[in-house]
Amino acid sequence: MDADLFYLQDSRSNVGSRAMFWRNGGGYTTNLDEAEQFNRERAVGQYECRDTDLPWPVDYVRAQAQAGVDHQYLGISAAEALAAAPLDDRIYVAYAGEWDGNCLFWRSVETGATSNVAEANTWSLSHAPGWLARGYVPWPKSHIDQHSRPVAKASMLDHKKALREAGLKLPKAKRQRISRYTVNCDGCGRFLKEFDRYHSCPNCGASNAQ
């Protein structure tokens, strides 16, 4: 990979625990395979326009990536996937009705519930009925592996470290000045606070209510 390529994160919000990045062609995505890559100049230029758009080195983010499975794009139901699974397939076990943003949570002996399918345990296909009886949702491993995608957990990303490794120092963000409506007292001419323009002037006592 080119060490001088960057993703742009919209840091105003996440999707569950996942960081959200500018998508190729417009919009935003948590899927790193769909995220647009910018050269250094364009990434810094966008940050200067809006300092919530954070440049992240592609190599750094990819190194922290997890494997998420967005339930919206599985195509078929778990029952249909199980019916079509080869006999030697294995299963992942998902929690019913629980999501990390749009990603499924999986059973893991080591960590408990995890939305990183790479940490999930697998069982032989013959265990599927038992998991169903316990209220879980088993999915064939072959189907899930085809639909997993690289995502980045926002809390695992260290922006200062990432920029330091890339040798990038961002310019100080330009704070927008907020213009305030001001009015003078009709009696003494002093500037009034927003509250005082509807009451008596604290300096001369004149009423400024219109």
Order of alpha helices (4+ residues) and beta strands (2+ residues): beta-beta-beta-beta-alpha-beta-alpha-beta-alpha-beta-beta-beta-beta-alpha-beta-alpha-beta-alpha-beta-beta
